[in-house]
Amino acid sequence: MPITTQRRWWDVLQPTLDAAGVMASLAIVKWLARGGVDEKSFAMGLIAIVVFLLVSQLTGFHRRTDLGSPNRELTRLVATWVITVMALAVLAFATRYGQHFSRSVILAWIVLAPSLVGLGRMCQRILQQGLLRRGVGVRRVAIAGFNDLGFQTARNISGDPSLGLQMVGYYDDRIEQRSSDEVDDDGGDSASIMPVPIDQVRGKLTDMVASAQRGEIDTVLITLPMRAEERIRFLLDQLSDSTVSVYIVPDFFVFELLHSQWTSIGGLPAVSVFENPLFGVDGVIKRLADVALATSALIAAAIPMMAIAIAVKITSSGPVFFRQRRYGLDGKEILVWKFRSMATCDNGAVVKQATKGDARITKVGAILRRTSLDELPQLFNVIEGTMSLVGPRPHASAHNEQYRSLIRGYMLRHKVKPGITGLAQVNGCRGETETLDKMQARVDWDHRYIRSWTLWLDIKIIVRTVLVVLKQDEAY
């Protein structure tokens, strides 16, 4: 939830403007076509609004406007509207509802609707900026804790003007210690590496309490380390004698958070640290998208796959397909389908990675590996449910056992289903991992994917995969 005591008016205005843009665009198009907004048009507009608002939950377009990212917002708008149009097309085909609208009306509406929604967002953005510059809705914020977490919190505030937060400054009792060359018992950095000038410290914690009681501060963010329990209790006790809003910002960033969110266990609050983000609706949506896209891809690739199978069979002895043991969801072993591209089928306790000029690779296999066509049979894994189209690439079981003891958090990549392609692969982490740093880079990208998963991210990765395959140099 936003860091305000009440839901701001533009959080309600935003979806209202979006809905108005969708409906108004349909009304304008019908009016230009010399037709009124009849019951069928009104019903279609309402359906479109519902679908658009639901899809916006998936693409992230529903989130509070980020004043610093208009391009990102535009991208999400286009993605949301394209998916909405596709859903409406399926609905119209199934119910024959589309026959009530001419093609010119539909095409004009497809173009005009996102334009009006984008215009509404732009006007809202300008209005927000103007009001915040005039101090309307601005809240004065003090940070209790002159430390790394406090610095990061301040950066987040300054990087998102739409929050409407105005920094008052830092408050801390241990400035003298933090200004010395020694690290204090709270883990504070020395002054030589502090990213924030010490003159931004407005005083001690008691000074902050006094300012809060005088009404000079609206919100207090406590960024003290969790072990500073006594000082946190002191602040909470003293600030209870004021009307400021108080938030505790836990220093969970010292841990490797895979998918953090607040939850409750029998009424007790808890924070997930290592968790699968694809539970509930998100998991269902990803699974439906996997099945639909994988089935379509198999139909489209049926003839090329038959040709590849024949080429593999007649050019080298051995099976057409190679099923290798790899780790799947939750570290459970699965068998991953591939076209055989080598003369050998290593699948034991020791698996040697393919290297440049590897003598084990067949002539047809070299082509398949360079174009990633050897991965096509993994579409069967996707339909089976052991893999996803997008996710961390599965490594041979032998490699998992090797790297899990060398790379911190390696096994966390198995909190989601492995994928045919992934964020690591489209960011250059592909091919042989002859050094530990290369495998570490893959794992870092995999963790980032799990933390930030959205359906729109999957779509972008799939599109980027096509471009990577066309110009890749690391696959052999």
C-alpha atoms as one frame of an Amber mdcrd trajectory, in Angstrom:
protein
   0.000   0.000   0.000   1.195   3.569  -0.539   2.998   5.271   2.292   0.125
   7.543   3.172  -2.529   7.251   5.818  -5.328   7.456   3.272  -5.798   6.287
  -0.267  -5.028   9.241  -2.501  -7.678  10.569  -4.809  -5.687   9.795  -7.949
  -5.561   6.121  -7.070  -9.327   6.169  -7.679  -9.115   8.662 -10.538  -6.648
   6.549 -12.519  -8.862   3.508 -13.291 -11.824   5.851 -13.703 -10.011   7.796
 -16.416  -8.890   4.563 -18.072 -12.472   3.281 -18.177 -13.713   6.638 -19.463
 -11.119   6.563 -22.245 -12.229   3.129 -23.425 -15.937   4.019 -23.392 -15.502
   7.527 -24.790 -13.417   6.248 -27.702 -16.173   3.815 -28.663 -18.789   6.567
 -28.416 -16.715   8.915 -30.602 -16.154   6.258 -33.237 -19.859   5.387 -33.346
 -20.777   9.073 -33.574 -18.354   9.632 -36.467 -19.888   6.628 -38.201 -23.264
   8.416 -37.862 -24.555   5.949 -35.379 -25.523   6.347 -31.758 -24.345   4.400
 -28.756 -27.030   1.763 -28.634 -27.418  -1.011 -26.080 -25.080  -3.348 -27.939
 -22.365  -0.700 -28.130 -22.786   0.166 -24.447 -22.580  -3.519 -23.497 -19.441
  -3.976 -25.596 -17.882  -0.921 -23.954 -18.586  -2.271 -20.478 -17.134  -5.663
 -21.374 -14.042  -3.983 -22.812 -13.602  -1.938 -19.615 -13.830  -5.023 -17.411
 -11.376  -6.969 -19.571  -9.008  -3.987 -19.787  -8.941  -3.459 -16.026  -8.400
  -7.181 -15.410  -5.587  -7.401 -17.945  -3.983  -4.287 -16.449  -3.569  -6.281
 -13.244  -1.410  -8.746 -15.172   0.711  -6.243 -17.081   1.196  -3.884 -14.144
  -0.590  -1.012 -15.894  -2.939  -0.667 -12.909  -0.132   0.350 -10.578   0.269
   3.849  -9.295   1.693   6.109 -11.964   5.464   6.401 -11.796   6.247   9.980
 -12.813   9.762   9.016 -13.806   8.814   6.275 -16.285   6.402   7.502 -18.997
   7.981   5.161 -21.573   7.415   2.146 -19.337   3.837   3.227 -18.785   3.298
   3.565 -22.549   4.704   0.082 -23.117   2.361  -1.388 -20.519  -0.579   0.475
 -22.054   0.084  -1.011 -25.491   0.531  -4.503 -24.040  -2.664  -4.211 -21.993
  -4.742  -3.022 -24.938  -3.349  -5.640 -27.336  -4.253  -8.448 -24.920  -7.667
  -6.850 -24.352  -8.358  -6.715 -28.092  -7.316 -10.357 -28.465  -9.678 -11.375
 -25.645 -12.531  -9.369 -27.164 -11.871 -10.935 -30.573 -12.172 -14.432 -29.101
 -15.365 -13.418 -27.317 -16.831 -11.851 -30.461 -16.013 -14.940 -32.518 -17.554
 -17.279 -29.945 -20.763 -15.260 -29.542 -20.947 -13.697 -33.035 -21.327 -10.388
 -31.241 -18.845  -8.705 -33.571 -21.270  -8.788 -36.504 -23.090  -5.821 -34.970
 -20.061  -3.581 -35.640 -18.543  -2.649 -38.981 -14.841  -3.273 -39.575 -14.158
   0.447 -39.886 -15.696   1.093 -36.474 -13.705  -1.712 -34.855 -10.396  -0.638
 -36.424 -10.931   3.014 -35.503 -11.794   2.027 -31.935  -8.675  -0.145 -31.644
  -6.548   2.874 -32.539  -8.464   5.578 -30.670  -9.000   3.781 -27.338  -5.337
   3.523 -26.262  -4.775   7.072 -27.487  -7.485   8.445 -25.190  -6.340   6.290
 -22.266  -2.772   7.513 -22.781  -4.014  11.112 -23.003  -5.877  10.674 -19.738
  -2.768   9.279 -18.053  -0.700  12.180 -19.379  -3.171  14.740 -18.035  -3.198
  12.990 -14.688   0.593  13.005 -14.627   0.719  16.753 -15.337  -1.929  17.433
 -12.703  -0.035  15.362 -10.119   3.222  17.140 -10.804   1.602  20.559 -10.585
  -0.154  19.822  -7.290   2.949  18.308  -5.714   5.052  21.314  -6.746   2.533
  23.522  -4.959   2.737  21.389  -1.851  -0.720  19.851  -2.228  -0.661  16.337
  -0.777   3.034  16.531   0.122   4.054  14.807   3.359   7.201  15.726   5.305
   9.263  12.627   6.015  12.037  12.047   8.541  14.299   8.991   8.506  15.374
   7.552  11.846  18.702   5.926  11.048  21.767   7.291   9.301  22.777   4.030
   7.669  22.736   2.129   4.375  19.048   1.274   4.664  18.238   4.920   5.391
  20.245   6.029   2.362  18.455   3.524   0.113  15.084   4.610   1.476  15.900
   8.247   0.723  16.997   7.349  -2.806  13.729   5.521  -3.395  11.795   8.569
  -2.208  13.723  10.995  -4.412  13.441   8.626  -7.377   9.635   8.543  -7.248
   8.198  12.081  -7.019   4.681  10.717  -7.338   4.911   9.491  -3.763   4.488
  13.096  -2.675   7.105  12.723   0.060   9.428  15.554   1.028  12.595  14.649
   2.917  13.157  16.541   6.166  16.428  14.776   6.941  18.054  12.012   8.945
  18.068  11.594  12.710  20.426   9.339  14.650  22.044   9.130  18.086  25.325
   7.715  16.860  26.557  10.228  14.341  29.896  10.677  16.122  30.593   6.964
  15.880  29.486   6.819  12.257  31.740   9.775  11.450  34.818   7.960  12.788
  36.948   5.567  10.803  35.544   2.598  12.710  32.398   0.652  11.973  29.915
   0.861  14.828  28.058  -2.055  16.319  25.088  -1.425  14.015  27.153  -2.032
  10.940  27.318   1.635   9.889  29.895   2.602   7.293  32.751   4.914   7.944
  32.478   8.544   6.895  34.931   8.050   4.036  32.472   5.874   2.120  29.177
   7.448   3.199  27.128   8.348   0.096  25.208  11.103   1.970  26.740  14.297
   3.453  26.603  14.280   7.224  25.096  17.789   7.205  21.798  16.168   6.204
  21.528  14.837   9.749  19.089  17.125  11.560  19.784  15.863  15.056  19.320
  13.012  17.466  16.278  10.794  17.845  15.004  12.934  20.726  15.138  15.975
  18.408  13.037  14.100  15.862  10.480  13.206  18.530  10.255  16.846  19.573
   9.777  17.976  15.950   7.080  15.351  15.457   5.239  16.494  18.574   5.374
  20.092  17.308   3.759  19.005  14.035   6.851  19.675  11.900   6.995  16.083
  10.605   4.182  14.065   9.030   5.797  10.659   8.630   8.691   8.859  10.300
  10.501   5.983   8.601  12.506   3.901  11.075  15.465   2.292   9.304  17.390
   1.233  12.400  18.793  -2.322  12.322  16.545  -5.020  13.744  18.983  -5.632
  16.608  18.487  -2.042  17.806  15.335  -3.187  19.581  15.652  -0.843  22.564
  15.946   2.292  20.431  13.027   1.191  18.224  10.869   0.614  21.300  11.894
   4.038  22.626  10.874   5.716  19.368   7.542   3.944  19.190   6.793   4.871
  22.790   7.703   8.542  22.323   6.061   8.946  18.916   2.818   7.546  20.261
   2.487  10.963  21.918   2.167  12.616  18.493   0.036  12.315  15.379   2.794
  11.308  12.932   2.525   8.212  10.804   5.266   5.727  11.686   6.650   2.999
   9.440   9.359   0.472  10.260  11.506  -0.324   7.235  13.081  -3.714   8.062
  16.617  -4.249   6.832  15.708  -7.387   4.930  17.955  -6.236   2.100  20.842
  -7.867   3.978  19.203 -11.178   3.048  18.804 -12.601  -0.452  15.086 -12.058
  -0.936  13.666 -14.260  -3.648  10.028 -13.257  -3.429   9.182 -11.141  -0.404
   5.670 -10.290   0.625   3.770  -9.919   3.865   1.601 -12.805   4.927   0.168
 -14.178   8.130   0.388 -17.520   9.874  -2.499 -18.045  12.239  -2.836 -14.283
  12.660   0.905 -13.718  13.179   2.565 -11.427  10.577   5.426 -12.945   8.598
   7.534 -12.040   5.574   8.299 -14.590   2.888  12.002 -14.682   2.047  12.300
 -17.677  -0.282   8.996 -18.387  -1.994   7.465 -19.345  -5.323   5.799 -16.222
  -6.796   3.522 -18.267  -9.060   0.835 -19.312  -6.637  -2.877 -18.765  -7.180
  -4.067 -16.727 -10.159  -0.559 -15.937 -11.427   0.307 -19.624 -11.595  -2.910
 -20.455 -13.447  -2.361 -17.642 -15.950   1.216 -18.678 -16.642   0.169 -22.315
 -17.080  -2.646 -21.417 -19.483  -0.282 -19.231 -21.509   2.306 -22.040 -21.591
  -0.178 -24.630 -22.843  -1.707 -22.321 -25.454   1.602 -21.080 -26.860   3.361
 -24.445 -26.694   0.482 -26.174 -28.498   0.470 -23.503 -31.206   4.250 -23.760
 -31.553   4.106 -27.551 -31.876   1.493 -27.312 -34.615   3.560 -24.721 -36.486
   6.804 -26.671 -36.027   5.440 -30.152 -36.740   6.845 -30.408 -40.281  10.258
 -28.843 -39.439  10.561 -31.193 -36.445   9.860 -34.203 -38.667  12.561 -33.021
 -41.076  15.021 -32.549 -38.197  14.230 -36.012 -36.837  14.941 -37.585 -40.245
  18.190 -35.615 -40.586  19.393 -36.697 -37.135  18.562 -40.347 -37.828  20.207
 -40.677 -41.238  23.381 -38.699 -40.465  24.492 -40.472 -37.265  23.792 -43.615
 -35.329  21.736 -43.386 -32.171  18.292 -42.236 -31.080  16.570 -39.174 -32.505
  15.690 -37.788 -29.095  17.865 -37.460 -26.030  16.224 -37.238 -22.598  18.571
 -35.847 -19.978  18.053 -35.833 -16.215  17.700 -32.301 -14.910  16.231 -30.561
 -11.884  12.717 -29.184 -12.160  10.347 -27.391  -9.803  11.389 -27.704  -6.135
  14.528 -29.592  -7.166  12.628 -32.690  -8.324  14.352 -34.559 -11.108  12.735
 -34.464 -14.557  13.637 -35.787 -17.994  14.135 -33.014 -20.538  13.531 -33.714
 -24.237  16.065 -32.617 -26.885  17.005 -33.605 -30.386  20.244 -35.572 -30.113
  23.085 -33.320 -31.249  26.065 -35.377 -30.048  27.456 -38.802 -30.765  27.291
 -39.551 -27.029  24.432 -39.125 -24.555  26.041 -38.186 -21.248  23.494 -38.562
 -18.497  25.385 -39.838 -15.472  27.106 -38.430 -12.418  29.592 -36.553 -14.615
  28.423 -34.521 -17.609  30.962 -32.591 -19.660  29.657 -29.333 -21.120  29.912
 -28.774 -24.853  32.904 -26.680 -25.849  33.883 -24.889 -29.030  34.923 -27.415
 -31.643  33.727 -30.309 -29.481  34.354 -33.573 -31.365  31.218 -35.137 -29.839
  28.919 -32.755 -31.748  27.566 -34.141 -35.018  27.367 -32.094 -38.194  23.590
 -31.790 -37.965  23.905 -31.260 -34.227  26.144 -28.246 -34.741  23.444 -26.579
 -36.808  20.727 -27.508 -34.336  22.676 -26.184 -31.354  23.612 -22.926 -33.059
  19.990 -22.246 -34.035  18.584 -23.717 -30.767  16.387 -26.035 -32.831  17.568
 -28.929 -30.660  15.421 -27.429 -27.882  12.128 -27.740 -29.818  11.141 -31.092
 -28.250  11.039 -29.352 -24.877   7.636 -28.091 -25.982   6.474 -31.580 -24.955
   7.867 -30.880 -21.475   5.873 -27.642 -21.376   2.611 -29.357 -22.281   3.425
 -32.152 -19.828   3.832 -29.542 -17.098   7.438 -30.221 -16.088   8.724 -27.073
 -17.799   7.557 -23.615 -18.790   8.249 -21.608 -21.915  10.115 -19.027 -19.839
  12.067 -19.687 -16.669  15.573 -20.528 -15.437  17.254 -22.893 -17.904  17.552
 -26.399 -16.420  21.103 -27.678 -16.001  22.160 -31.296 -15.995  21.707 -32.893
 -12.567  25.468 -33.415 -12.317  26.053 -29.675 -12.815  23.450 -28.820 -10.178
  25.251 -30.955  -7.619  28.527 -29.321  -8.604  27.415 -25.690  -8.398  24.992
 -25.826  -5.455  27.968 -25.968  -3.095  29.894 -23.241  -4.928  27.241 -20.555
  -5.531  25.165 -19.116  -2.719  21.452 -19.438  -3.392  21.975 -21.638  -6.463
  19.079 -23.983  -5.672  16.635 -21.072  -5.288  16.377 -20.969  -9.076  14.315
 -24.147  -8.745  11.497 -22.356  -6.884   9.810 -22.043 -10.299   9.575 -24.390
 -13.268  12.599 -24.374 -15.578  12.097 -22.794 -18.978  13.040 -23.330 -22.605
  14.390 -19.783 -22.511  15.004 -17.335 -19.717  16.097 -13.874 -18.668  19.706
 -15.030 -18.390  19.797 -16.321 -21.957  18.480 -13.109 -23.531  21.041 -11.111
 -21.554  24.071 -12.890 -22.944  24.436 -15.704 -20.390  24.360 -18.602 -22.817
  26.708 -21.342 -23.878  29.601 -22.833 -21.952  30.120 -21.810 -18.315  33.813
 -22.591 -18.060  34.274 -20.135 -15.180  32.384 -19.804 -11.911  31.662 -16.139
 -12.671  29.669 -17.089 -15.765  27.472 -19.487 -13.818  27.086 -16.885 -11.054
  25.842 -14.387 -13.660  23.245 -16.913 -14.855  22.023 -17.512 -11.320  21.794
 -13.767 -10.642  19.612 -13.273 -13.721  17.450 -16.253 -12.721  16.884 -14.775
  -9.263  15.995 -11.436 -10.817  13.433 -13.142 -13.051  11.772 -14.873 -10.104
  11.645 -11.651  -8.079  10.133  -9.563 -10.874   7.960 -12.058 -12.788   5.017
 -10.760 -14.785   3.256 -12.161 -17.825   4.486  -9.160 -19.795   8.080 -10.023
 -18.816   7.566 -13.525 -20.221   6.292 -12.081 -23.493   9.289  -9.759 -23.793
  11.707 -12.617 -23.118  10.096 -14.770 -25.812  10.377 -11.945 -28.369  13.982
 -11.214 -27.375  14.809 -14.924 -27.609  13.988 -14.905 -31.329  16.389 -12.001
 -31.851  19.109 -13.652 -29.768  18.865 -16.924 -31.685  19.318 -15.098 -34.998
  22.619 -13.518 -33.951  24.006 -15.729 -31.175  27.690 -16.544 -31.056  27.982
 -18.413 -27.761  26.004 -21.541 -28.679  28.038 -24.540 -29.746
